[in-house]
């Protein structure tokens, strides 16, 4: 196996450290997350943004973020957020305040 491929395979199992243990910010705890979790969380944040913009449907979002199916995207999203993508889209739309009402 080539070194690059072996290195990439190892990264899937080694944790990423988030936070600081240095002397600059010693009071911050270190949170360990694995690369796979980091990628999933990043995708969920991208899905939230795309749902908020409302320009793409779930099929297009699923394709854009390389999910194998809409069901896989929906299940993963609900597992992380507690809401289905459709529920989340409706929650965000209801929470948005029209510009005319800001500062009134």
N, C-alpha and C positions, 0 to 999 in steps of 0.2 A: 504494500500500500504506500502511496506517495506521502511525503511528509505533510503537504498542505491538506490532503484529504483526511489524514489521521488527526491533524491538529483541529480541523473543523469538526470532526466527530467527537473529539474530546471536549470541545467547548459546550456541547449539548449537555454534558454531565457535570461540569464545573460551575459553581455558583458565581454570580456577579455580586459584588458588594456595593450596596447603596448606602450612602451616609459617609461619615468621616470618623476615623479613629485617631487622626493626627492631632498635634498639639494646638492647632489653630481653633478647632471646634471640638474639644474633648467631650462635651456634654451630649453630643448627638449620638444616638445608638446606631449600631450597624444593623442593617436589615439585609438578610441574604435572600436573593431570589435567583432562580435558575433561568438560563437563557431562554428556554422554551416558555416559561411563565412571562418573562419580559416581552417576548415577541407577541404572545397572546394579548397581554395587557395593552401593548402598543396598538394592535389591530382593533381592540375594543374601543380605544380612544378615537381611532380613525373612523370607525363605524358610527360612533356618537356624533362626530362632526358632520359626516356625510348625511346622517339622518336629520340633523338639525338644518342643514342647507336645503334638504328636500328636493334636490335636483335629480337624484338617482333613486330607482326603486331597489328593493332587496336583491333582485336577480343581478342587477348591474353592480351593486356593491359587492356581492358575493364573488362575481367574476373579477372585479377590479382588485380585490384583496386576496385572490387565489384560494378561495374556499372551494372545497369539492362539491358542495351543494348549499342551497339556501337553508335546508334543515340543519346542517352542521353549523353554519353561521348563527342561526337563531338559537340553537341549543347552547352554544358556547357563550353567546351574548347574555342569555337568560341566566346561565350559571354564574357569570361574573357580576352582572348588574342587578339581578332579581326581576328584571322586566323583559318582556319580549321586545324585539326591535319596533314593532308596531305600537306597543304600549308606550315605549320610551319616546317615540316620535310625537305621539299625542300629548304626553306629559310636557314635553319641551314646548310644543306649540301653544299649549294652554298657559305656560309660565311666561311666555314672551309678552312684553308690554309694547304696544304700538308707540311709535315715536311721538305721536300727537299727545299722548298721555304723560310723557316724561317731562318733568318740571312744571306740570300744570297744577 
